[in-house]
């Protein structure tokens, strides 16, 4: 499964270069420099003018050496354009079940923005392969990382207190946030239930 392998690569490498620029033509050189420096996961945001053309160029020139994604994906048409332009993963600042379903159809990883327990569980139920391990984290400025991990794990009490403590990072979050262990598993075929 490509999306599962892509998720594992992101979790293992833990660095995603988010690229945005007023001039998309500069991003190819930036991507080559990032690759030369050892960064192999790159995301082109759809705030970049003609982002789909930048994705096509990067996929053609570097596609066999990098994991390429598209960010700031706000709707299904943009998601489809990104995937057809060479993106292997999508990052959304919000939770849109239709984008997750499209990603599932293309076997592409979708990383939705999810903050509340409801949003995280909805992502799981819709079949987001990233639901157990990642969420876009948009709008989390000023929120303590321990709270974020606790929300994802369902370990926040009625007063907003966590029983997970302050330590750890992505791997700790991954080991503690399995939706299947909490009974939220994905539906067959990747659809929402």
N, CA and C atoms as a LAMMPS dump frame, in Angstrom:
ITEM: TIMESTEP
0
ITEM: NUMBER OF ATOMS
579
ITEM: BOX BOUNDS ff ff ff
-5.0000000000000000e+02 5.0000000000000000e+02
-5.0000000000000000e+02 5.0000000000000000e+02
-5.0000000000000000e+02 5.0000000000000000e+02
ITEM: ATOMS id mol type element x y z
1 1 1 N 0.839 -1.191 0
2 1 2 C 0 0 0
3 1 3 C 0.88 1.249 0
4 2 1 N 0.864 2.016 -1.063
5 2 2 C 1.698 3.212 -1.1
6 2 3 C 1.423 4.205 0.027
7 3 1 N 0.151 4.461 0.371
8 3 2 C -0.087 5.477 1.4
9 3 3 C 0.442 5.034 2.751
10 4 1 N 0.386 3.747 3.033
11 4 2 C 0.938 3.257 4.287
12 4 3 C 2.452 3.404 4.292
13 5 1 N 3.091 3.06 3.178
14 5 2 C 4.547 3.225 3.066
15 5 3 C 4.928 4.693 3.146
16 6 1 N 4.133 5.57 2.531
17 6 2 C 4.415 7.002 2.587
18 6 3 C 4.287 7.521 4.018
19 7 1 N 3.269 7.069 4.738
20 7 2 C 3.107 7.452 6.135
21 7 3 C 4.304 6.991 6.951
22 8 1 N 4.728 5.75 6.752
23 8 2 C 5.896 5.239 7.485
24 8 3 C 7.14 6.068 7.187
25 9 1 N 7.314 6.48 5.922
26 9 2 C 8.47 7.307 5.574
27 9 3 C 8.418 8.652 6.299
28 10 1 N 7.244 9.265 6.352
29 10 2 C 7.102 10.544 7.055
30 10 3 C 7.403 10.372 8.539
31 11 1 N 6.865 9.314 9.143
32 11 2 C 7.098 9.07 10.562
33 11 3 C 8.566 8.78 10.849
34 12 1 N 9.226 8.095 9.942
35 12 2 C 10.632 7.757 10.135
36 12 3 C 11.538 8.964 9.932
37 13 1 N 11.339 9.711 8.862
38 13 2 C 12.23 10.826 8.555
39 13 3 C 11.915 12.075 9.367
40 14 1 N 10.642 12.296 9.682
41 14 2 C 10.191 13.361 10.575
42 14 3 C 10.499 14.777 10.104
43 15 1 N 10.875 14.955 8.86
44 15 2 C 11.091 16.296 8.306
45 15 3 C 10.327 16.396 6.991
46 16 1 N 9.44 17.368 6.929
47 16 2 C 8.719 17.662 5.695
48 16 3 C 8.987 19.129 5.377
49 17 1 N 9.623 19.387 4.251
50 17 2 C 9.869 20.767 3.826
51 17 3 C 8.597 21.295 3.182
52 18 1 N 7.989 22.285 3.799
53 18 2 C 6.788 22.913 3.263
54 18 3 C 7.255 24.095 2.429
55 19 1 N 7.008 24.006 1.128
56 19 2 C 7.534 25.005 0.204
57 19 3 C 6.42 25.9 -0.314
58 20 1 N 6.628 27.194 -0.121
59 20 2 C 5.716 28.181 -0.701
60 20 3 C 6.542 29.389 -1.095
61 21 1 N 6.143 29.984 -2.196
62 21 2 C 6.894 31.099 -2.744
63 21 3 C 6 31.818 -3.744
64 22 1 N 6.186 33.105 -3.892
65 22 2 C 5.419 33.849 -4.89
66 22 3 C 5.775 33.433 -6.308
67 23 1 N 6.981 32.912 -6.471
68 23 2 C 7.436 32.469 -7.794
69 23 3 C 7.682 30.973 -7.762
70 24 1 N 6.758 30.218 -8.324
71 24 2 C 6.865 28.764 -8.338
72 24 3 C 8.109 28.256 -9.037
73 25 1 N 8.633 29.023 -10.007
74 25 2 C 9.818 28.579 -10.741
75 25 3 C 11.04 28.447 -9.844
76 26 1 N 11.048 29.135 -8.711
77 26 2 C 12.177 29.045 -7.785
78 26 3 C 12.147 27.76 -6.953
79 27 1 N 10.995 27.124 -6.887
80 27 2 C 10.855 25.963 -6.015
81 27 3 C 11.592 24.733 -6.527
82 28 1 N 11.782 24.602 -7.816
83 28 2 C 12.537 23.467 -8.338
84 28 3 C 13.977 23.535 -7.839
85 29 1 N 14.575 24.711 -7.896
86 29 2 C 15.942 24.859 -7.38
87 29 3 C 15.977 24.642 -5.871
88 30 1 N 14.974 25.131 -5.182
89 30 2 C 14.903 24.93 -3.735
90 30 3 C 14.791 23.443 -3.408
91 31 1 N 13.969 22.723 -4.173
92 31 2 C 13.806 21.284 -3.941
93 31 3 C 15.114 20.536 -4.189
94 32 1 N 15.835 20.912 -5.219
95 32 2 C 17.123 20.266 -5.494
96 32 3 C 18.1 20.518 -4.356
97 33 1 N 18.102 21.733 -3.819
98 33 2 C 18.978 22.052 -2.687
99 33 3 C 18.566 21.269 -1.439
100 34 1 N 17.268 21.168 -1.2
101 34 2 C 16.79 20.39 -0.054
102 34 3 C 17.211 18.929 -0.179
103 35 1 N 17.053 18.37 -1.372
104 35 2 C 17.432 16.98 -1.601
105 35 3 C 18.935 16.792 -1.387
106 36 1 N 19.721 17.723 -1.892
107 36 2 C 21.175 17.649 -1.692
108 36 3 C 21.531 17.695 -0.208
109 37 1 N 20.686 18.364 0.582
110 37 2 C 20.905 18.44 2.027
111 37 3 C 20.288 17.288 2.802
112 38 1 N 19.683 16.34 2.104
113 38 2 C 19.159 15.156 2.767
114 38 3 C 17.669 15.165 3.057
115 39 1 N 16.961 16.22 2.676
116 39 2 C 15.519 16.278 2.904
117 39 3 C 14.831 15.645 1.702
118 40 1 N 14.059 14.579 1.968
119 40 2 C 13.448 13.83 0.87
120 40 3 C 11.922 13.905 0.837
121 41 1 N 11.339 14.619 1.777
122 41 2 C 9.884 14.768 1.79
123 41 3 C 9.57 16.248 1.63
124 42 1 N 8.817 16.574 0.586
125 42 2 C 8.537 17.969 0.265
126 42 3 C 7.063 18.153 -0.051
127 43 1 N 6.561 19.298 0.372
128 43 2 C 5.155 19.655 0.162
129 43 3 C 5.1 21.022 -0.509
130 44 1 N 4.388 21.111 -1.62
131 44 2 C 4.151 22.383 -2.304
132 44 3 C 2.742 22.825 -1.935
133 45 1 N 2.622 24.016 -1.375
134 45 2 C 1.29 24.472 -0.98
135 45 3 C 0.552 25.061 -2.175
136 46 1 N -0.755 24.97 -2.111
137 46 2 C -1.572 25.539 -3.184
138 46 3 C -1.768 27.037 -3.004
139 47 1 N -0.952 27.671 -2.167
140 47 2 C -0.862 29.129 -2.145
141 47 3 C 0.154 29.592 -3.187
142 48 1 N 0.923 28.663 -3.728
143 48 2 C 1.909 28.954 -4.775
144 48 3 C 1.17 29.138 -6.102
145 49 1 N 1.446 30.238 -6.81
146 49 2 C 0.812 30.385 -8.125
147 49 3 C 1.156 29.204 -9.034
148 50 1 N 0.132 28.659 -9.699
149 50 2 C 0.294 27.53 -10.619
150 50 3 C 0.96 26.334 -9.918
151 51 1 N 0.52 26.075 -8.708
152 51 2 C 1.11 24.999 -7.9
153 51 3 C 1.087 23.659 -8.618
154 52 1 N 0.036 23.398 -9.371
155 52 2 C -0.048 22.11 -10.067
156 52 3 C 1.077 21.965 -11.096
157 53 1 N 1.509 23.052 -11.705
158 53 2 C 2.631 22.979 -12.646
159 53 3 C 3.945 22.722 -11.898
160 54 1 N 4.088 23.32 -10.727
161 54 2 C 5.277 23.078 -9.911
162 54 3 C 5.324 21.61 -9.5
163 55 1 N 4.173 21.067 -9.081
164 55 2 C 4.115 19.648 -8.721
165 55 3 C 4.508 18.767 -9.904
166 56 1 N 3.981 19.076 -11.081
167 56 2 C 4.33 18.295 -12.275
168 56 3 C 5.827 18.32 -12.539
169 57 1 N 6.449 19.506 -12.448
170 57 2 C 7.884 19.627 -12.701
171 57 3 C 8.696 18.851 -11.668
172 58 1 N 8.324 18.979 -10.397
173 58 2 C 9.046 18.263 -9.347
174 58 3 C 8.882 16.757 -9.494
175 59 1 N 7.666 16.315 -9.801
176 59 2 C 7.426 14.88 -9.973
177 59 3 C 8.239 14.337 -11.147
178 60 1 N 8.308 15.096 -12.22
179 60 2 C 9.049 14.649 -13.396
180 60 3 C 10.552 14.603 -13.14
181 61 1 N 11.066 15.625 -12.474
182 61 2 C 12.517 15.726 -12.3
183 61 3 C 13.034 14.941 -11.088
184 62 1 N 12.269 14.959 -9.987
185 62 2 C 12.77 14.372 -8.738
186 62 3 C 11.883 13.265 -8.179
187 63 1 N 10.813 12.937 -8.872
188 63 2 C 9.797 12.048 -8.331
189 63 3 C 10.272 10.709 -7.819
190 64 1 N 11.327 10.165 -8.419
191 64 2 C 11.817 8.866 -7.968
192 64 3 C 12.727 8.99 -6.743
193 65 1 N 13.071 10.221 -6.352
194 65 2 C 13.984 10.42 -5.215
195 65 3 C 13.347 11.128 -4.037
196 66 1 N 12.123 11.646 -4.216
197 66 2 C 11.469 12.359 -3.121
198 66 3 C 10.043 11.854 -2.943
199 67 1 N 9.498 12.134 -1.772
200 67 2 C 8.074 11.927 -1.505
201 67 3 C 7.447 13.309 -1.615
202 68 1 N 6.61 13.495 -2.618
203 68 2 C 6.064 14.805 -2.95
204 68 3 C 4.615 14.904 -2.518
205 69 1 N 4.302 16.001 -1.859
206 69 2 C 2.932 16.225 -1.428
207 69 3 C 2.446 17.61 -1.771
208 70 1 N 1.155 17.813 -1.572
209 70 2 C 0.521 19.107 -1.807
210 70 3 C -0.146 19.57 -0.524
211 71 1 N 0.031 20.844 -0.201
212 71 2 C -0.559 21.406 1.006
213 71 3 C -1.573 22.481 0.692
214 72 1 N -2.256 22.926 1.733
215 72 2 C -3.33 23.908 1.618
216 72 3 C -4.361 23.437 0.596
217 73 1 N -4.699 22.168 0.691
218 73 2 C -5.698 21.569 -0.193
219 73 3 C -7.057 21.814 0.457
220 74 1 N -7.869 22.649 -0.194
221 74 2 C -9.121 23.097 0.412
222 74 3 C -10.374 22.413 -0.1
223 75 1 N -10.277 21.732 -1.26
224 75 2 C -11.482 21.134 -1.824
225 75 3 C -11.112 19.936 -2.7
226 76 1 N -12.127 19.193 -3.109
227 76 2 C -11.92 17.98 -3.903
228 76 3 C -11.292 18.277 -5.262
229 77 1 N -11.746 19.296 -5.999
230 77 2 C -11.086 19.556 -7.283
231 77 3 C -9.582 19.848 -7.144
232 78 1 N -9.208 20.591 -6.12
233 78 2 C -7.788 20.87 -5.889
234 78 3 C -7.058 19.587 -5.518
235 79 1 N -7.687 18.76 -4.704
236 79 2 C -7.07 17.487 -4.319
237 79 3 C -6.832 16.61 -5.543
238 80 1 N -7.823 16.499 -6.396
239 80 2 C -7.68 15.686 -7.609
240 80 3 C -6.588 16.253 -8.515
241 81 1 N -6.557 17.561 -8.698
242 81 2 C -5.518 18.199 -9.507
243 81 3 C -4.137 17.898 -8.942
244 82 1 N -3.998 17.987 -7.62
245 82 2 C -2.707 17.717 -6.98
246 82 3 C -2.264 16.28 -7.235
247 83 1 N -3.173 15.342 -7.054
248 83 2 C -2.824 13.932 -7.247
249 83 3 C -2.473 13.636 -8.7
250 84 1 N -3.214 14.216 -9.627
251 84 2 C -2.927 13.998 -11.039
252 84 3 C -1.647 14.707 -11.481
253 85 1 N -1.201 15.684 -10.685
254 85 2 C 0.036 16.411 -10.99
255 85 3 C 1.267 15.775 -10.356
256 86 1 N 1.072 14.701 -9.595
257 86 2 C 2.207 13.983 -9.043
258 86 3 C 2.317 13.952 -7.534
259 87 1 N 1.413 14.615 -6.814
260 87 2 C 1.45 14.567 -5.347
261 87 3 C 1.102 13.162 -4.871
262 88 1 N 1.826 12.69 -3.861
263 88 2 C 1.535 11.384 -3.269
264 88 3 C 0.852 11.512 -1.914
265 89 1 N 0.869 12.716 -1.352
266 89 2 C 0.111 12.952 -0.125
267 89 3 C -0.48 14.358 -0.179
268 90 1 N -1.559 14.544 0.596
269 90 2 C -2.271 15.815 0.655
270 90 3 C -2.347 16.277 2.1
271 91 1 N -2.171 17.577 2.311
272 91 2 C -2.318 18.171 3.633
273 91 3 C -3.405 19.239 3.536
274 92 1 N -4.387 19.124 4.423
275 92 2 C -5.524 20.047 4.429
276 92 3 C -5.536 20.8 5.759
277 93 1 N -5.917 22.079 5.744
278 93 2 C -6.003 22.812 7.007
279 93 3 C -7.297 22.523 7.767
280 94 1 N -8.101 21.618 7.229
281 94 2 C -9.407 21.307 7.801
282 94 3 C -9.702 19.826 7.554
283 95 1 N -10.809 19.389 8.1
284 95 2 C -11.23 18.007 7.917
285 95 3 C -12.361 17.971 6.895
286 96 1 N -12.093 17.339 5.754
287 96 2 C -13.102 17.211 4.702
288 96 3 C -13.188 15.729 4.327
289 97 1 N -14.246 15.035 4.747
290 97 2 C -14.373 13.609 4.442
291 97 3 C -14.282 13.288 2.951
292 98 1 N -14.754 14.181 2.09
293 98 2 C -14.697 13.91 0.651
294 98 3 C -13.258 13.901 0.138
295 99 1 N -12.407 14.747 0.704
296 99 2 C -10.987 14.732 0.307
297 99 3 C -10.337 13.44 0.773
298 100 1 N -10.667 12.991 1.983
299 100 2 C -10.11 11.726 2.488
300 100 3 C -10.571 10.577 1.591
301 101 1 N -11.839 10.561 1.22
302 101 2 C -12.346 9.501 0.349
303 101 3 C -11.66 9.513 -1.012
304 102 1 N -11.416 10.702 -1.564
305 102 2 C -10.696 10.793 -2.831
306 102 3 C -9.275 10.255 -2.671
307 103 1 N -8.62 10.64 -1.594
308 103 2 C -7.281 10.119 -1.329
309 103 3 C -7.274 8.609 -1.246
310 104 1 N -8.285 8.044 -0.611
311 104 2 C -8.387 6.587 -0.521
312 104 3 C -8.529 5.956 -1.904
313 105 1 N -9.307 6.597 -2.774
314 105 2 C -9.49 6.072 -4.134
315 105 3 C -8.168 6.039 -4.902
316 106 1 N -7.308 7.026 -4.652
317 106 2 C -6.018 7.109 -5.325
318 106 3 C -4.901 6.443 -4.507
319 107 1 N -5.247 5.852 -3.389
320 107 2 C -4.286 5.271 -2.451
321 107 3 C -3.221 6.285 -2.047
322 108 1 N -3.689 7.515 -1.804
323 108 2 C -2.809 8.609 -1.402
324 108 3 C -3.079 8.965 0.054
325 109 1 N -2.035 9.288 0.761
326 109 2 C -2.127 9.696 2.151
327 109 3 C -2.78 11.074 2.224
328 110 1 N -3.764 11.238 3.113
329 110 2 C -4.383 12.532 3.366
330 110 3 C -4.158 12.859 4.835
331 111 1 N -3.56 14.016 5.079
332 111 2 C -3.301 14.478 6.441
333 111 3 C -4.227 15.662 6.691
334 112 1 N -5.364 15.403 7.325
335 112 2 C -6.328 16.487 7.544
336 112 3 C -5.966 17.293 8.792
337 113 1 N -6.379 18.553 8.78
338 113 2 C -6.275 19.342 9.996
339 113 3 C -7.334 18.847 10.953
340 114 1 N -6.927 18.434 12.128
341 114 2 C -7.873 17.932 13.128
342 114 3 C -7.39 18.386 14.489
343 115 1 N -8.274 18.94 15.28
344 115 2 C -7.892 19.432 16.602
345 115 3 C -8.706 18.777 17.705
346 116 1 N -9.995 18.735 17.541
347 116 2 C -10.852 18.206 18.597
348 116 3 C -10.933 16.683 18.509
349 117 1 N -11.317 16.04 19.588
350 117 2 C -11.518 14.589 19.517
351 117 3 C -12.505 14.202 18.424
352 118 1 N -13.554 14.987 18.227
353 118 2 C -14.537 14.69 17.177
354 118 3 C -13.873 14.693 15.808
355 119 1 N -13.031 15.677 15.541
356 119 2 C -12.36 15.746 14.245
357 119 3 C -11.402 14.576 14.049
358 120 1 N -10.659 14.214 15.086
359 120 2 C -9.72 13.101 14.991
360 120 3 C -10.47 11.801 14.714
361 121 1 N -11.548 11.561 15.449
362 121 2 C -12.325 10.335 15.262
363 121 3 C -12.983 10.321 13.886
364 122 1 N -13.475 11.454 13.437
365 122 2 C -14.07 11.529 12.1
366 122 3 C -13.036 11.177 11.038
367 123 1 N -11.813 11.679 11.187
368 123 2 C -10.737 11.334 10.239
369 123 3 C -10.515 9.827 10.234
370 124 1 N -10.473 9.205 11.411
371 124 2 C -10.297 7.748 11.484
372 124 3 C -11.431 7.037 10.761
373 125 1 N -12.648 7.448 11.071
374 125 2 C -13.815 6.78 10.494
375 125 3 C -13.883 6.938 8.979
376 126 1 N -13.355 8.023 8.485
377 126 2 C -13.358 8.256 7.032
378 126 3 C -12.23 7.518 6.329
379 127 1 N -11.346 6.91 7.097
380 127 2 C -10.296 6.108 6.49
381 127 3 C -8.981 6.814 6.283
382 128 1 N -8.756 7.945 6.966
383 128 2 C -7.472 8.607 6.829
384 128 3 C -6.387 7.721 7.418
385 129 1 N -5.451 7.303 6.577
386 129 2 C -4.333 6.489 7.058
387 129 3 C -3.519 7.264 8.072
388 130 1 N -3.566 8.586 8.003
389 130 2 C -2.815 9.426 8.93
390 130 3 C -3.564 9.649 10.232
391 131 1 N -4.827 9.28 10.286
392 131 2 C -5.642 9.569 11.452
393 131 3 C -5.072 9.049 12.752
394 132 1 N -4.392 7.925 12.713
395 132 2 C -3.839 7.353 13.928
396 132 3 C -2.516 7.984 14.307
397 133 1 N -1.852 8.642 13.381
398 133 2 C -0.479 9.066 13.616
399 133 3 C -0.248 10.561 13.472
400 134 1 N -0.99 11.207 12.606
401 134 2 C -0.753 12.611 12.298
402 134 3 C -2.062 13.339 12.156
403 135 1 N -2.027 14.603 12.37
404 135 2 C -3.08 15.488 11.885
405 135 3 C -2.388 16.79 11.574
406 136 1 N -2.962 17.573 10.709
407 136 2 C -2.296 18.777 10.227
408 136 3 C -1.919 19.745 11.326
409 137 1 N -2.664 19.773 12.408
410 137 2 C -2.298 20.619 13.536
411 137 3 C -2.521 22.097 13.284
412 138 1 N -3.316 22.454 12.301
413 138 2 C -3.579 23.859 12.038
414 138 3 C -4.375 24.43 13.199
415 139 1 N -4.076 25.666 13.562
416 139 2 C -4.815 26.33 14.624
417 139 3 C -4.387 25.912 16.014
418 140 1 N -3.248 25.262 16.141
419 140 2 C -2.808 24.793 17.454
420 140 3 C -1.79 25.717 18.104
421 141 1 N -1.538 26.86 17.531
422 141 2 C -0.551 27.782 18.101
423 141 3 C -0.926 28.074 19.553
424 142 1 N 0.033 27.977 20.433
425 142 2 C -0.19 28.265 21.838
426 142 3 C -0.777 27.108 22.624
427 143 1 N -1.033 25.988 22.007
428 143 2 C -1.576 24.825 22.708
429 143 3 C -0.414 23.927 23.104
430 144 1 N -0.383 23.52 24.34
431 144 2 C 0.692 22.671 24.849
432 144 3 C 0.709 21.34 24.104
433 145 1 N 1.898 20.86 23.668
434 145 2 C 1.971 19.601 22.915
435 145 3 C 1.376 18.409 23.669
436 146 1 N 1.524 18.381 24.978
437 146 2 C 0.953 17.284 25.759
438 146 3 C -0.56 17.235 25.643
439 147 1 N -1.184 18.412 25.563
440 147 2 C -2.636 18.451 25.406
441 147 3 C -3.036 17.874 24.059
442 148 1 N -2.296 18.249 23.017
443 148 2 C -2.602 17.75 21.681
444 148 3 C -2.514 16.234 21.64
445 149 1 N -1.44 15.665 22.206
446 149 2 C -1.301 14.206 22.223
447 149 3 C -2.42 13.577 23.034
448 150 1 N -2.78 14.213 24.121
449 150 2 C -3.822 13.663 24.982
450 150 3 C -5.178 13.679 24.309
451 151 1 N -5.485 14.763 23.589
452 151 2 C -6.75 14.823 22.862
453 151 3 C -6.813 13.694 21.85
454 152 1 N -5.717 13.511 21.112
455 152 2 C -5.697 12.461 20.091
456 152 3 C -5.855 11.081 20.715
457 153 1 N -5.341 10.904 21.921
458 153 2 C -5.426 9.608 22.585
459 153 3 C -6.732 9.438 23.361
460 154 1 N -7.501 10.515 23.483
461 154 2 C -8.739 10.435 24.238
462 154 3 C -8.497 10.445 25.732
463 155 1 N -7.377 11.05 26.147
464 155 2 C -6.986 11.007 27.547
465 155 3 C -7.058 12.373 28.215
466 156 1 N -8.054 13.167 27.876
467 156 2 C -8.258 14.46 28.512
468 156 3 C -9.541 14.373 29.312
469 157 1 N -9.46 14.806 30.582
470 157 2 C -10.662 14.731 31.404
471 157 3 C -11.55 15.961 31.176
472 158 1 N -12.641 16.061 31.9
473 158 2 C -13.614 17.137 31.713
474 158 3 C -13.028 18.513 32.002
475 159 1 N -11.905 18.564 32.704
476 159 2 C -11.265 19.843 33.031
477 159 3 C -10.095 20.145 32.109
478 160 1 N -9.91 19.331 31.069
479 160 2 C -8.822 19.569 30.123
480 160 3 C -7.487 19.068 30.612
481 161 1 N -7.469 18.242 31.655
482 161 2 C -6.211 17.709 32.188
483 161 3 C -5.886 16.392 31.512
484 162 1 N -4.595 16.189 31.288
485 162 2 C -4.129 14.991 30.604
486 162 3 C -3.503 14.031 31.596
487 163 1 N -3.653 12.735 31.332
488 163 2 C -2.966 11.748 32.152
489 163 3 C -1.719 11.209 31.452
490 164 1 N -1.318 11.825 30.32
491 164 2 C -0.156 11.332 29.578
492 164 3 C 1.136 12.063 29.927
493 165 1 N 1.066 13.172 30.636
494 165 2 C 2.279 13.904 30.959
495 165 3 C 2.751 14.76 29.805
496 166 1 N 3.97 15.313 29.959
497 166 2 C 4.484 16.273 28.994
498 166 3 C 5.464 15.686 27.998
499 167 1 N 5.999 14.514 28.224
500 167 2 C 7.097 14.019 27.395
501 167 3 C 6.662 13.465 26.065
502 168 1 N 7.655 13.174 25.277
503 168 2 C 7.417 12.434 24.047
504 168 3 C 7.241 13.278 22.822
505 169 1 N 7.129 12.607 21.705
506 169 2 C 6.989 13.267 20.421
507 169 3 C 6.082 12.457 19.527
508 170 1 N 6.369 12.502 18.258
509 170 2 C 5.52 11.851 17.277
510 170 3 C 5.453 10.346 17.505
511 171 1 N 6.58 9.72 17.812
512 171 2 C 6.541 8.267 17.985
513 171 3 C 5.74 7.882 19.222
514 172 1 N 5.85 8.681 20.303
515 172 2 C 5.042 8.398 21.479
516 172 3 C 3.565 8.569 21.14
517 173 1 N 3.259 9.641 20.425
518 173 2 C 1.887 9.889 20.027
519 173 3 C 1.366 8.72 19.202
520 174 1 N 2.189 8.235 18.285
521 174 2 C 1.778 7.138 17.42
522 174 3 C 1.47 5.89 18.237
523 175 1 N 2.317 5.582 19.217
524 175 2 C 2.106 4.353 19.963
525 175 3 C 0.897 4.452 20.883
526 176 1 N 0.529 5.653 21.304
527 176 2 C -0.57 5.809 22.24
528 176 3 C -1.898 6.143 21.584
529 177 1 N -1.898 6.442 20.295
530 177 2 C -3.11 6.967 19.663
531 177 3 C -3.718 6.028 18.648
532 178 1 N -3.683 4.756 18.88
533 178 2 C -4.247 3.854 17.89
534 178 3 C -5.757 3.852 17.973
535 179 1 N -6.39 4.292 16.921
536 179 2 C -7.845 4.297 16.88
537 179 3 C -8.419 2.905 17.011
538 180 1 N -7.704 1.91 16.474
539 180 2 C -8.224 0.553 16.557
540 180 3 C -8.256 0.085 18.01
541 181 1 N -7.243 0.451 18.802
542 181 2 C -7.245 0.062 20.199
543 181 3 C -8.383 0.724 20.954
544 182 1 N -8.789 1.897 20.508
545 182 2 C -9.865 2.614 21.173
546 182 3 C -11.227 2.264 20.561
547 183 1 N -11.223 1.38 19.556
548 183 2 C -12.491 0.955 18.976
549 183 3 C -13.038 1.858 17.901
550 184 1 N -12.177 2.73 17.331
551 184 2 C -12.66 3.663 16.319
552 184 3 C -12.294 3.232 14.911
553 185 1 N -11.785 2.041 14.7
554 185 2 C -11.212 1.618 13.432
555 185 3 C -11.905 2.147 12.181
556 186 1 N -11.24 2.018 11.08
557 186 2 C -11.762 2.503 9.81
558 186 3 C -12.776 1.521 9.247
559 187 1 N -13.697 2.044 8.482
560 187 2 C -14.676 1.182 7.845
561 187 3 C -14.055 0.526 6.626
562 188 1 N -14.603 -0.593 6.213
563 188 2 C -14.126 -1.263 5.005
564 188 3 C -14.347 -0.352 3.814
565 189 1 N -13.398 -0.346 2.894
566 189 2 C -13.52 0.483 1.703
567 189 3 C -13.18 1.935 1.941
568 190 1 N -12.818 2.304 3.163
569 190 2 C -12.361 3.646 3.437
570 190 3 C -13.442 4.711 3.53
571 191 1 N -14.696 4.347 3.561
572 191 2 C -15.752 5.344 3.629
573 191 3 C -16.059 5.728 5.06
574 192 1 N -16.742 6.835 5.242
575 192 2 C -17.142 7.253 6.582
576 192 3 C -18.264 6.364 7.081
577 193 1 N -18.304 6.151 8.343
578 193 2 C -19.438 5.407 8.913
579 193 3 C -19.911 6.068 10.17
